[in-house]
Amino acid sequence: MKISNILIATLILFSAACGTKSDHGHSHGTGEGEHTHDHEADHKEQEEFKVNEEETTETADESAKNESTVETKQQENEVTITVPAKKGVEYKFHLKQYEKLTYEWTSESPLYFDLHGEPLDYEQTKYFESFVVATSDKMKGILTVPFEGSHGWYWKNNSDADVKVTLKSNGNYKILGLKQ
């Protein structure tokens, strides 16, 4: 079993234990600043990508293009993020492959969320991987990322009032922050 499959199963079990409500396959809208991954279409692309990744060989130039020059450092942070009413926001970290992100977030009311990652070649492939998709007002855990790239949360606020999220993080990463 691949590490990412084990990670997904672990996070899903953790979410179930926390009482989160699963919301798999949901499209996150197309409004400005909103997360626009279409999970049903991307799950099909993920399957095709996983099959093709074993068959694909990269040239030295292609491999160098996908190597990271992002500097990460061990750190501990806390940030408060406002998710506007009827909108969504994304908050991301850059982590290298197999790094751990220890996290805990709480919100004033339940939010739909997608904890996911995008590899370095996301702009070319549009491949991303969702680790947990649910609705909750809190989440706590340790994420070991299966690939280098940007990892974090998309939160969608379906209420009529702004909702504050407090996110605590610890690990070897670079903060990318709110994704515009």
Secondary structure, 3 states (H helix, E strand, C coil): CCHHHHHHHHHHHHHHHCCCEECCCCCCCCCCCCCCCCHHHHHHHHHHHHHHHHHCCCCHHHHHHHCCCCCCEEEEEEEEEEECCCCEEEEEEEECCCCEEEEEEEEEEEEEEEEEEEECCHHHHCCCEEEEEEEEEEEEEEEECCCCEEEEEEEECCCCCCEEEEEEEEEEEEEEEECC
